[in-house]
Amino acid sequence: MKATQFFVSTLKEAPADAEVVSHKLMMRAGLIKRLGAGIYNYMPMGLRVIRKVEQIIREEMNRAGAVELLMPVVQPAELWQETGRFEKMGPELLRVKDRHERDFIIQPTSEEVITDIARQELRSYRALPKNFYHIQTKFRDERRPRFGVMRGREFTMKDAYSFDRDVEGAGRSYQQMYDAYVRIFERLGLRFRAVAADTGAIGGDRSHEFQVIADTGEDAIVYCPDSDYAANIELAEALPPKAPRAAATQPLRKTPTPGKSTCEDVAALLGLPLQRTVKSLVLATDERDAAGDVVKTTVWLLLVRGDHQLNEVKAGKLHGLNHGFRFATVAEIESHFGCKPGYLGPIGTAKPVKVVADRTVAAMSDFVCGANDADFHYTGVNWGRDLPEPDLVADIRNVVEGEPSPDGKGVLAIQRGIEVGHVFFLGTKYSLAMNATYLDESGKPQLMQMGCYGIGVTRILGAAIEQGHDERGIAWPDAMAPFTVVICPIGYDRSADVKAAADGLHDELAAMSIDVMLDDRGERPGAMFADWELIGIPHRVVVSDRGLKEGRVEYQGRQDTQATPLAVGEVTAHLKGVLQR
């Protein structure tokens, strides 16, 4: 490919609305062009990256035995009404009507459609197992789209869905997809971790996220450097303290803490470690009648140590909170505690509340908590003596670095990551809702066991850039780069020798099926080099009159600190060796 035949468009400065590194560099490198909020044109350079990602995904999905099909972007609402998701999903689900006033949705995912296909086509045990996948456009009407392709409204994903006769078979399908994902991300040249994860809104009870490691990642990944343990922070278990609760040594005192409403401020005022304090978080759950009106509200007091953070995902799995909760209103807080937020605690509430203590708090003695009186806290608080034992003790907090690993093989570390893939075991969540059954050997109908497996194709571009970039621009892995090699001839439009050598090298590399770009635009060396460093081409060969007189060209890898002189006749062999590493 020659630059004058292609489309190269770069910017010196990123648009003002570009926030994260990947968004800035994709815009500057001419990979994407904004059309609307969270909606982008993928320009020729960006589309080449997408196609390379898709090709690797297709090869590994086919290798794993999955079969490609294509499901529509626009889907009838009837299928989504069968599972209840048409009503349950929020405004992120884009609902539209056709000219006949029939309801449709713009798909954010395709569980309903694939389950409809399965219940019509996979009627016998002989047809199972089966795994279908597609690579398709999706749309999620984000309230606040941001970060370029990392959180856009329109995006491309690979979705796969497995159908099995039983749980054992579904487990084998899950493992096949897990292994395929490992191969995909290894081939893409990304540093990643597969971590145990919460199943979220999709459902099911087995789940792993594939996280690209990046300091700018939005997810916290918890892992043990001395073992294979890895989990999303939403799922990582915080073990209970090994030591039993110490006996009380202090009397209960109501201590003035004027104007000190946070644990940090109270600890500083009293000269105590933050670990001696307990913070209170107030939640509420509503019971509704058939008409949807609230008939009963229960207020919950969740207690975590002052230096810890509540994990809402863990809390949402507790009995009583697992059907949905919200943070209590100020009016509800004042009604139940007789005090405004900032000085709340479990002693002497105005109305009964359900008290849930984190495992760490349940093991504390002589601790500090709010006194349900403005400008006062209790010190020397002890369970059993000063207040009843909590209604429930549970793991409701985020883990922190240095804590024991749940597998008992070391301590935990935390790093940042960007989720680019997710595998779920769904079980019968959708087959039950949509009556997707097959006939077993005895002719009896049985529900299919399902799994679903997603990869964010366009999101991978952003994640790869967040992981690989420097002050000059993008640093693509070889497998993802829009072009693998760029030939930069100095004086291409002025020197017949340079032109002949550059053209010859281009044709030779192309004949070897190396994805090569020849910059024949006649740009100045500085501008030419800056463009391709910004775009992120992994390998560069510079051809110049001076070098040719010495029988040499210069090779430089995108992340090399200096160029390497090569004899003209050695270039192809050298590139072949570099690309095979």
DOPA-518852 format. One record per residue: x negated, z, y negated of N, C-alpha, C in turn. Coordinates in steps of 0.02 Angstrom, whole numbers, plus 50000, padded with zeros to 5 digits. Last residue first. Example, Ala and Ser with C-alpha at 12.3 -4.5 7.8 and 13.67 -1.06 7.14 Angstrom:
2
493585035450112493165035750053493555039449998/493405039050284493855039050225493405039050165/
% end
This chain:
581
495305080350662495175087550667495825091450676/495535067150638495665069550706495545076950714/495145064650509495855064750522496025067250592/493745064350523494065069550482494805070250500/493575052750602493375059250626493705064950589/494055043050515494365043850580494205050650609/493155044250410493855046050399494215047150466/491975039750475492015046450448492735048750438/492335026750507492185031450561492225038550537/492505021450379493075021650425492945026650481/491185023050322491795026050292492345026750344/490025016950357490195023150392490865026050371/489705006050278489905004750347490115010950386/489305012450160489915008450161490165007350233/488785029250180488625022150184489275018250191/489335041850068489365038750135489135031450129/489205057449985489035050349987489045047850059/490505068349949489995066849999489835059449998/490935078949808490985072849847490395072149895/491465096449809491065090849785491125084949833/492405104949861492145106449794491715100749766/493925099749941493195100249939492955101449868/495255097549945495045104349930494295105349935/495325083849973495695086549916495465093549897/493695076950009494335079950030494665083349971/492875062449964493005069449946493685071549972/491575050349970492165053250001492245060449977/490915036149890490975043449891491625045549924/489805023349956490415025449922490435033049924/488325012949953488695019049966489365019349929/487325003849918487635003349984488055009350003/486915003949792486525008249838486805008049909/487864996049738487174993749733486714997749778/488985004249756488904998349799488194995649797/488815013749654488755015649724488635009749770/488995005649541488375009349550488275011349623/490315001049559489744996349558489094999949573/491265011149676491025009449609490445004549614/492555019849753492135013849757491925012049686/492995034549833492855031549768492365025749778/494265041049929493645037049932493565033549865/495045055949979494925051049926494255047649937/496375064550057495705061550064495625055950012/497665069850026497145074050057496435071150056/498515069249874498275065249930497665068749961/499225075549766499005079449824498755075449883/499615073049638500075071049692499875074249758/498455077949574499115080749559499605079249616/497515069249626497455076449639498115079949626/497995057449573498015058349646497885065449666/497845059549432498485057749461498515059449536/496465062149419496955067349402497635065849433/495895049749451495775055549494496295060949483/496385042349340496545040349409496455046349456/495825048749230496545048449236496755046849307/494435046749260494725053449251495475053549260/494285032349269494175036849326494505043649319/495655022549200495025026049192494925031049248/496515010149303496485016249262495765018749254/496854998949378496344998249327496305004249280/497724999449483498014999249417497494998349362/497555000649619497324994449588497564993849515/497265011649733497455011949662497155005849626/497905010749890497375007949848497625007949775/498275021650020498485019249954497865016749917/498655022350194498165021850140498495019050077/498775028850341499235028150284498825028250220/498085019750472497995025350426498405023850363/498075009550563498695013350555498595019750515/497015001350555496935007150600497545011750597/497384992850456497384990150524497304995650576/497155001250347497844999550364497884996950435/495755000950347496095007250362496825005950382/495554987350315495274990150376495634996550396/496154986050191496424982250247496174985050314/495344994850113496074995850119496344992350181/494114988450123494204995150152494944996650163/494414976650054494204976450123494294983150158/494724981449926495234977749965495054977750039/493474987049892494074991249896494624987849937/492644975749894492494981449938493114985849947/493254967549797493184965149865493064970949913/493164975849683493814973549708493764971449781/491774977049669492194982949680492864980949710/491454963649646491174967149704491584973349721/492114960449528492304956949590492044960649651/492674971349408492114969849452492364966549516/493834973749338493264970949301492694968649347/494814980349403495024974449366494444970949329/494104991149455494414986349501494594979849466/493365001449399493264994749375493554989449421/493285010849540493125011149468492955004149445/494545013849659494005009349637493895009849561/495025024649767494995024549694494415020149672/496115025949897495505022649876495525021949800/496765039449984496825035349924496135032449908/497585043850135496955042050101497125038050038/498915046950162498375051050190497725050050152/500335049150059499815044650085499245049050109/501135060550059501445053950052500985048350072/500775072750186500595069350124500925062550119/500965078950307501535078550261501395074250200/499805079350380500405076750413500985075650365/498835085450297498805078350312499465075550337/499585096350175499295095250241499305087750256/499285094149996499695093150056499285093750120/499165101749862498675100749915499055100149981/499545097849690499755099049759499175097949807/498445103049557499065100349583499205102249654/497415109849496497445102549486498095099449512/497475122949532497575121449462497625113949449/498335120849690497825123849648497955121749576/499235123549845499155120649778498565123949743/500175127849971499575123849960499555120549892/501345135549965500785137850006500135134249988/502135128149882502015135149864501425137849904/502135116449960501795116449895501655123649872/502905120350069502225118050080501815118150015/504115123350006503735128750038503015126650049/504545110649961504395115949913503965121449943/504685104450087504235101650036504035107049986/505645112050152504955112150178504475109450126/506815108250092506525114750073505795115350097/507125096650159506885096150090506575102750066/507435103050286506965097450279506685097150208/507655117250359507755114650291507245109250276/508355117950516507735117150480507895114150412/509285127550638509235123850575508525123550548/510305129250771509595129150754509495124650693/511375138550879511275133750825510585134750795/512225139651037511675141550993511635136550936/513555145351146513265141051095512645144051061/514455143851293513985148051256513585143551210/516175139851317515475137751312515075142951272/517325148051424517075146751357516335144651358/518115139751560517655144851536517415142951466/519435136251674519135135351608518695141251588/519125132151846519385136851796519055135751729/518605124851950519135121851910519435126451858/517515129952011518165131452042518745128552003/516495126351927516515123351993517185124452028/517375125651765516825127551810516915124451879/517735116151625517985118151691517385119651737/517535122851459517375117951511517665120451577/518145124751290518035126951358517825121051402/518465129951140518005125051170517815127451240/519345136351048519535134951117519125129351148/518915140450927519155133550931519335131351002/518515153550945518965152050890519285145150896/517645151751054518255155751061518755153951007/516635144150998517005141351055517655145251067/516125152750900516495146750880516895143750938/515645163850977515965164750911516395158750892/514995165151096515645161751097516005162251030/513305163351051513785165651101514425161651098/512305160150961512975161350935513445164450986/510705162850921511135162650979511835164650956/509795153250802510305158350816510575157350886/508395150150701508725148950765509185154750780/507805142250557508155148050584508485146050649/506605138250428506955136850491507275143150517/506055142550313506155135250319506515133350383/505835155450200506185153350260506295145850260/504305160750148504865156550128505195154050191/503545177150122503665170950157504265167250130/502325190050103502885186150078502935179550116/502015204350209501795198650170502405194650149/501535220250269502065216150239501745210350200/501225229650419500995226450358501555221950333/501265244550518501585238650490501215236250427/500155249250653500545250650593500775244050562/500295249450833499915249350771500365251250713/501195248850937500535245950946500125245550882/502555251850943502065257050961501355254750965/503515243550899503285242350968502735247250989/503725247350767504225249150817504005248050889/502265254050690502625248150713503125250250767/502245266750565502135264750634502555258550652/501805261150396502215264950444502075262650515/501085252550319500735258250345501145262550392/502365247550204501715246350236501415252950260/504055252050246503505251350198502855250450237/505755246550276505115249350297504605248350241/507265250650193506725245850205506115249550230/508555260450276508085258950222507605253350243/509355266250371509685262450318509205260450262/509585272650521509055268950486509395264450435/510605287650512510465280750533509865278050495/511805299750538511095298650525510915291850553/513335305350470512975300350510512255300050488/513705316450401514185313650448513845308650495/512375328850391512715322650371513205320250424/512735346450396512355340750421512735334350403/513255354350241513335352550312512865346850331/512115363950140512625358650147512675356850220/511265374450152511565373150086512105367850088/510975374950292511035381050252511425379750188/511095361550336511345367050376511445373450338/509695356250242510265354750284510455360950325/509215362150083509095361950155509745360750193/508385361449926508985359849966508805359250040/507535364449818507555368749877508155367649921/508585360149677507945360349711507995365149770/509805349749602509655355349647508945354649674/509865345449428509735343849498509655350249537/510695340849276510495345949325510375342749393/511265331949187510655335349166510445340949213/512925333649246512455330049203511885334549182/513145336849411513235339849345512705336649300/512795334849541513455332849519513655336249453/511465337049563511895342849568512625341249550/510325326949662510775328049606511255333749618/508945334949748509475329949742509905331549681/507495338849840507815338749774508355333349774/507145349349986507135343149946507535343949881/506875357950096506665359750028506635353649982/506645344750219506845351550200506575352950130/507115330050313506815333450256507065340650249/507725322450407507165326650431506845330650374/508635314950340508895319950387508355324550412/507785306150274508115311450236508375316850282/507425297850381506905301650346507215307450308/508645291950417508285296150465507765300550431/509845293350284509325289750318508945294650364/511495299150298510795300650280510325296150319/513055298050234512605294750281511895295950257/514585305650212513875306150197513465302950253/516075301950138515715301150201514965300950184/516855314650036516535308150043516185308050111/518165323749955517765322350015517475315250013/517875327449781518305325149835517875323649895/516815333149712517495334749691518005332749743/515455340449805515815334649779516525336549762/514415349949842514955351449795515285345449765/513045339849875513285346849872513845347449820/512495326949872512975328549925513275335649921/512455319849703512165322749763512695324849812/512015312549544512455313349602512075316249661/511585308949420511495315949440511905317549502/511845295749407511205298149382511055305249405/513565293049360512975291449399512335293949366/514515307649305514315300749299513695299349342/515585318149403514995317049363514845309649359/516435320749506516515324649445515935323749397/516445313749622515875318149612515935322449549/517625306449624517405309749686516835314649675/517805301549493518355304949527518115309049587/516595295349467516785301249428517335305149462/516695284749561516155289649564516345296149527/517805277749515517815280849582517275286149589/517315273649390517915277949394517955281449462/516265265549427516115271649390516705276449394/516495259649598516565259049525516385265749492/515345257349733515905260749702515905259649626/514925241849806514695247749770515285250749732/515765237949961515575236449892515285242749862/515865230850125515855236450079515685233850010/516365225950288516285224350218516305230550174/516405230650412516915225750395516905224050321/515475240550427515335234050457515875228850446/515705253150391515455248750338515385241550362/516175258050509516535259850448516325255550389/514605258450581515325258950593515675261650530/513385248150502513625254650523514385254550534/512955236550448513075236450520513355243150546/512655238450316513245234550332513395234050406/511415244650320512005248650304512645245050325/510625233350346510675238750395511295242950383/510845226650225511015223450288511085228750343/510355235150127511075233950130511285230650195/509275247450124509325240950156510065239550168/508635256449986509195255250032509155248150059/506945261849980507465257349955508005256350008/506005276849937506235271649982506795267649950/505685287749863505215282249861505415276549907/506735296849890506635294249822506175288349817/507655292950038507125296550004506965293049938/509445291050030508785288750051508255292450011/511125292150072510545295850047509905292950075/512715287050024512125285450064511515288650032/514335291050029513725293049995513145291750042/515855282150012515285283850054514695285750010/517605282550005516975282749968516425285550013/518935272250048518485277550070517835276950032/520585268550007519885267449990519485273550014/522065260150055521635266050061520925264150044/522705248650021523125254450037522715260850045/522655234249927522265240049949522735245949961/523485219549987523435225049939523055230949968/523735209650078523085209650045522995215149993/524845210150151524895206350089524235206050051/524505218750253524595211750269524625207350206/523335229950168523925228350209523975220850220/521645235950180522175231950149522755230850197/520415247550137520885245250188521455241750154/518775246850073519495246350060519875244150122/517385257050037517715252250081518465252650070/515955259749933516675260549946516915255249994/514485269549896514825263449917515565264949927/513175276049806513875276949822514205270149836/511665284249835511985277749822512705278049848/510425295349782511115294549806511385287649787/508805300749835509245296949791509915295749824/507795314849839508285310849876508735307249826/506055320049837506705318849807507145314549852/504815320749890505225326749897505925325749869/504145309249856504395309749925504815316049937/503615311449733504245307649736504565308249805/502985328149717502925321349743503605317949745/503275336849560503335336249633503195329149655/503505340949429502825341149456502815340749532/504685339549367504605345549409503915346149439/504515327249301504695333249263504535339649302/504255318649409503745319749358503875326049319/505485319349477504865321449511504315322849460/506325313849377506425320749400505785323349433/505845300749368505815305149310505885312549330/506085296049499505415295949471505345300849412/507465297249511507035301349553506325301649525/508305297749352508015294149408507565298849448/508735305449246509245303249294508955299349352/508465316549132508085313749188508555311849244/509115323549033508955316549021508565313249076/508585338949095508925335349041508665328249031/508735347049217508325340949214508615336549158/508815363649277508935358949221508455352949224/509315367049443508755366649396508925361749340/509895377849552510155372649508509695372349447/509125381249706509175382549635509475376549599/508895389049860509255383749824509315385649751/507225394649901507945395849888508255389849853/506135388250028506305389149958507045390749951/505935385350157505465390150128505635391850056/506685380350310506735381350237506245386650214/505675371850433506125377150413506125377850337/505605353950457505295360450444505825365550423/506145343550589506275346050522505975353050513/504765337450693505445340250682505525342750610/503855322150679503865329450672504585331850663/504125308550674503995311650739504055319350735/505475300850584504855304850584504755308250652/506105285350655506195292150629505545295950630/505595268850600505635274050651505755280950620/506415255750539506025261450515506115267150564/506425239050595506645245950605506155250950575/506855224450511506305228650535506525235950538/507845217050449507945219150518507435224250543/507455214050322508145216050331508265218950400/506175209150337506255216150314506965218650322/505995200450490506195200450421506315207750400/504605203950598505325204050583505425203250508/503505205150735503635202250668504385202150658/502275209250853502895211350819502925208150750/501155206950926501575201050910502195202950871/499835217150854500285215150907500675208950885/499105221050745498815222450811499265220450869/499825218850629499215214850640498925215650710/501515217450630500985221950652500365217850666/502595213850489502255212150551501735217450568/503875207850387503555213850413503225211950480/504095198550245503995198150317503605204350339/505225195850119504695200250141504675200050217/505565180750029505705185350083505095189650099/505105172149934505645176549914505815181649967/503345168749902503945168649944504465173749923/502145167849841502735167349797503385167449837/501235167949941501265173849898501885173849854/501785162450098501625160650029501715166849986/502095155850255501755161150219501565158750149/503665151350309503035148750284502715154050240/504565157250444504375158550375503695155550360/505925156150538505255153350534505065153250460/506895168950614506745164850556506035162150563/507965171450751507285171450725507255166750665/509175180650844509015176450786508285177050768/510645185450922509935184250931509725179150878/512005186150905511645192450913510905191450930/513255179050790512825179150848512425185650851/513335172450619513555176450676513065176150733/513255167450491513375162750545513595166450608/512935177750404513625175350405513775170650463/511665186550500512015184750438512715182150450/510715190050593511085183850605511515181850546/509065195150547509785196550549510165190050556/507615191550650508015191450588508725193450602/505905190550694506575192550713506985193650649/504925176550644505095183650638505805184850661/503535166750649504215167250675504395174650678/502545161150513502695166350562503415165650585/501305149050462501985151750467502005157550516/500515136250381500415143050406501095146550405/500715119150430500905124850388500705131450422/500635106750491500035109550461500175115450416/501585100750565501625099750493501025102650457/501275105850690501115098850675501135097350601/501805118750675501085117850687500875110750670/503135115850661502785118650603502025118550613/503405110250790503545106650728503125109350670/503065120550881502685114250881502785110350816/504045129950845503335131650839502915125350837/505185122650879505055124350809504325126250798/505065122351018505045116050980504895117450907/505245135951047504595132751062504525126151023/506585137151007506065141350977505385138050986/507185128251096507185126851025506665130950988/506935134951217506705128051208506675126251134/507605146951194506885147051200506595140051191/508945142351194508665145651134507905145351136/509055137951325509105133151270508805135951206/508955150251391508445145051402508455139851347/510095156551342509435159451328508875154351339/511075148751400511005148551327510335151551306/510925152551532510755145751513510655145151438/511375165851519510705164451544510485157451524/512695164251477512205167251432511495165851454/513295147851528513275155151529512725157651483/513335134151498513855137051541513875144651536/513045128551328512845130451395513425133751432/512505119151194513105121251231512895122451304/511725119451032511685119251106512325121951136/511365110150892511865114650922511845113850998/510405108050743510505106850815510985112150842/510075100450590510475105350626510505103350699/509025098350457509115096550527509505102150559/509555094850290509375099350344509425095750411/509405092650116509415089550182509195094650234/510505096549977509865096950013509955093650082/511205101849825511195096749878510515096849911/510785113149755511475112849781511535107549835/509235122049786509665117049755510365117249783/508075130649799508765133049799509195128149759/506975122449814506995128749851507705131649852/506935111749731507215110549799507245117049839/507055122049589506995115249615507305114549684/507415134949550506805134049589506755127149621/509215135449563508575136349529508005134849577/510945137549533510415133949567509765134549528/512025148549534511455147749489510885144149526/513005146549630513195148749563512635147349513/512975132549736512645138549712512885140249641/513795125149839513915125549766513645132149740/512935115249947513165122249937513205123249862/512855101950057512995104049988513245111249989/511755090750147512215096550142512325098150069/511345076650246511415079650180511915085450183/510505078150405511055076150362511025079750295/510135075350565509785076550501510245073750447/510745083150715510755078050664510345080150604/510915085850893510635087450827510745081650780/511485094051041511555088650992511215090750927/511265097851204511035099851137511065093751092/511975104451352511905098851305511695101651238/511965108751530511915110151458511845103751417/513545100251560513145105451527512495106651564/514325092251634514095089551569513635094351532/514745099651740514245094451753513955091651688/515755107251695515115110551701514555105451713/516725096951583516545099351650515875102751648/516895092451454517465095751487517295098751554/516375087851320516015091751372516515095851412/517255081751228516815077751269516485081451327/518045091051159518335084751181517915081151233/517215101351131517825102951169518175096651192/516195094751057516055097551123516685098751163/516835091350937516575086150981516485088751052/517095104350890517655099750903517425094050949/515805108550872516205111950922516815107750940/515425100450767515095099550831515485102950887/516295105250666516335098350688516005097450756/515905118850651516595117050670516625109950698/514545118350613514755121550676515445119350699/513865112550503514315108450544514515111650610/513685115650325513465116450394514005113250438/514245112350209513615116050203513295117050272/515185097550174514885102050223514255105550201/516525098450075515865095250077515415099950117/518175097650146517605101450119516985096950120/519915094350108519275092850140518745097450112/521675093250116521075097150101520485094850142/522705080650044522455084050103521785087350087/523255072749946523255080049936523075083850000/522975059649959523595061949990523675069549987/521745057949905522315055349867522985057449896/520975073849949520985066549944521625064449907/520145087849878520755084849904520695077349899/518835099949918519105094149882519745091849915/517715113349903518345111049931518615105349887/516195119449939516525114849894517125111749928/515725135649955516025130149994516415125649946/515445144949860514895140649880515145134749923/516525153149842516515147049802515915142549818/516555159050014516685159649943516645152949907/517435158950168516845157150128517025157050055/518735161550214518255166950207517655165250163/519465149650222519705154950177519155160050163/518685142550309518945139150249519175144250197/518455150350418517925150050367518155146450304/519325150750522519445155350467518945154850411/519275141550620518805147050625518905152250571/520305133050575520325135850643519865141850651/519865128950453520415133750454520485136850524/518945119550487518705125750457519245131050454/519815109650532519325112650578519065119250551/520545106550415520885109350474520395112750522/519795100050319519855107350315520155110450377/518665087250370519355089650359519395097250362/517165083850278517485086150340518195088650325/515835074150228516505076250210516885077750274/514705070850303514635075650249515315078450229/514845068950483514975067150413514855072850364/513455068150598514115070750580514215069750505/512585059450716512665060350644513375062350629/511385063550844511995060350821512035061250746/510135065350968510325064450898510995061050891/509865078051083510115071251075510375070551003/508465087151153509055086651109509225079251098/507305088551226507915086651261508535086351219/506115090551164506445096451191507105094951225/505855077851117505435080551170505745086551203/506765077551013506865073151071506455075651131/506145086950930506825088150954506965083851016/504935080550905504935086850942505635088650967/505345068950837504925068350897504965074750938/506055074250727506385070150778505985069950843/505015080950658505585084650684505935080650739/504215070050623503945075250667504515079250697/505125063250540504855060050600504585065150649/505375072250434505915070450480505645067350545/504115071850372504385078150400504915076550452/504105058550331503595061050378503815067550411/505185058150244505205054150305504675056350355/504715066750141505315068450181505325064650246/503665059150091503535065650122504115067650166/504365048150041503865047150094503705053650129/505085054049939505445051749999504955050450056/504125056249841504425061849875504775059849940/503865042949803503325047149827503595053149866/505165038149761504815035349818504265039749847/506185052949725505845046949706505415044349764/507665059649745507015059749778506695053049766/508605066949619508405060749650507735061849684/509475082549639508875078649621508875071849655/510325096549583510405089949615509845085449591/510355108149508510255108749580510325102249618/511205099949385510995106749406510955107149482/510635082849400511095087949377510855094649401/509465075749420510075072149402510595076849373/507705075949409508335079649404508905075149383/506685069049529506925068349460507615071549456/505185070949627505895071749616506055070649542/503865066949620504195067049686504955067449679/503025066949510503495061449518503815061149586/502235077349480501945072349525502425066549537/503075085349402502495082149371502215076549414/504015089549499504235085649441503635081949410/503195096349587503585090749612503835086349555/502675106249502502235101049529502615095149557/503815114049471503405111049418502995105149445/504245117949599504685114149555504285110549502/503135125349643503335119249679503785114949636/503085136149550502545131249555502775124849588/504655138849463504145140449512503645134649518/505365132349350505155139349352504575140549399/505825120449233505485121349297505175128349299/506295118349106506735122149152506425123149220/505345110549040505415117649021505825121649071/504385099849148504965101249105505055108749095/502575100249144503205100949180503775102049131/501455087949081501765094449076502415094549115/501055075249120500545080149105500825087249102/501775066549259501845069749194501285074749182/501845050549343501635057549337501725060049266/502265038849453502495041349388502335048749384/502195024449543501815030549528502005032749458/502755014449663502995017549601502635024149592/501914999449720502295005549732502565008149665/501124989449678501714987549717502184993449728/500084996049617500504991649575501124989249612/499505002649726499865006549676500315002249633/499744995949889499394995849825499834999149771/499585000050059500005000050000499565000049938/
% end
